[in-house]
Amino acid sequence: MSHKRPIMRMTLKNLSGAAILTGLLMSAACVYRMPIQQGNFLEASTIDQLETGMTRSQVRFLLGTPMVPLGFDTSRWEYYYYFKGRRLKRADERRVTVYFEDDKVARVERDSHLTVRPAS
């Protein structure tokens, strides 16, 4: 009878080791991926409010501070938005560039998907 106890101890050790290993493997499959968001959130309806002739302060009020400050070229502001969610296959990226002449908006360039479609 004394030979059964070491076998049972060995079996309990193996079982507890297998349970710990199974728990580790299951927790590794549940990796949390944090969503990444950078830049200014740019909506097409907000960008449509930009008009030539607006001042820099009006643009800053509407879109916020530009993402990339350009040290030598103050005639344009770059706005970027990047969002990579857990369930998104591709990141959502948006770009808007505002060009100034005499501290007033001269023109605006934006990604094509930031164009508002007329209501039908």
C-alpha positions in Angstrom: 0.0 0.0 0.0 2.9 2.4 0.5 3.7 2.3 -3.2 0.3 3.8 -4.1 0.8 7.1 -2.2 3.9 8.2 -4.3 2.0 7.4 -7.5 -1.0 9.5 -6.3 1.3 12.3 -5.3 2.9 12.2 -8.7 -0.5 12.2 -10.4 -1.7 15.2 -8.3 1.5 17.1 -9.2 1.0 16.3 -12.9 -2.7 17.3 -12.7 -1.9 20.6 -11.0 0.9 21.3 -13.5 -1.4 20.5 -16.4 -4.1 22.8 -14.9 -1.6 25.7 -14.5 -0.3 25.1 -18.1 -3.8 25.1 -19.5 -4.6 28.3 -17.6 -1.5 30.0 -19.0 -2.3 29.0 -22.5 -5.9 30.2 -22.3 -4.8 33.5 -20.9 -2.2 34.0 -23.6 -5.0 33.6 -26.2 -6.9 36.5 -24.6 -4.4 39.2 -25.3 -5.9 42.7 -24.9 -5.0 45.0 -27.8 -5.4 48.6 -26.8 -6.9 50.9 -29.5 -4.5 53.6 -30.7 -5.7 57.1 -31.5 -3.4 60.0 -32.5 -4.0 63.4 -33.9 -7.1 65.6 -34.3 -10.4 63.8 -35.0 -11.4 65.2 -38.4 -15.0 65.0 -39.5 -16.0 65.9 -43.1 -18.8 68.2 -41.8 -16.3 70.2 -39.7 -13.8 70.5 -42.5 -16.6 71.7 -44.8 -17.0 74.7 -42.5 -13.5 75.9 -43.5 -13.7 78.8 -45.9 -11.1 80.9 -47.7 -10.4 84.1 -45.9 -10.7 82.6 -42.4 -8.0 83.7 -39.9 -5.6 81.3 -38.2 -7.4 81.6 -34.9 -10.7 80.7 -36.6 -9.1 77.6 -38.1 -7.6 76.6 -34.7 -11.0 77.0 -33.0 -12.6 74.8 -35.7 -10.0 72.1 -36.1 -7.7 72.5 -33.1 -4.0 72.8 -32.9 -2.2 71.4 -36.0 -0.6 68.0 -35.4 2.8 68.8 -37.0 4.2 72.2 -36.4 6.3 73.3 -39.3 9.2 75.4 -38.1 10.3 77.0 -41.3 7.0 76.9 -43.4 4.3 78.8 -41.6 2.2 79.1 -44.7 0.5 75.7 -44.1 -0.9 73.6 -41.2 -1.0 69.8 -41.3 -3.8 67.9 -39.5 -3.5 64.2 -39.2 -5.8 61.6 -37.6 -4.9 58.0 -37.0 -7.1 55.3 -35.3 -6.3 51.6 -35.1 -9.0 49.7 -33.2 -8.9 46.2 -32.0 -11.4 44.9 -34.6 -10.3 47.1 -37.5 -8.3 45.4 -40.2 -6.9 48.7 -41.4 -6.2 51.8 -39.5 -8.5 54.8 -40.2 -6.2 57.6 -41.4 -7.2 61.1 -42.4 -5.2 64.1 -43.5 -6.1 67.8 -44.1 -3.7 70.6 -45.1 -4.7 74.2 -44.7 -2.7 76.7 -46.8 -2.4 80.4 -45.7 -1.6 83.6 -47.5 -1.3 86.8 -45.5 -2.5 84.9 -42.4 -5.8 83.9 -44.1 -6.9 80.6 -45.5 -6.0 80.4 -49.2 -7.0 76.8 -49.9 -7.7 73.4 -48.2 -6.5 70.0 -49.3 -8.1 66.9 -47.8 -8.4 63.2 -48.4 -11.1 62.2 -50.8 -13.0 60.2 -48.1 -13.4 63.4 -46.1 -15.9 64.8 -48.6 -19.4 65.2 -47.4 -21.9 63.5 -49.7 -25.2 65.5 -50.3 -28.2 64.1 -48.5 -30.5 62.1 -50.8 
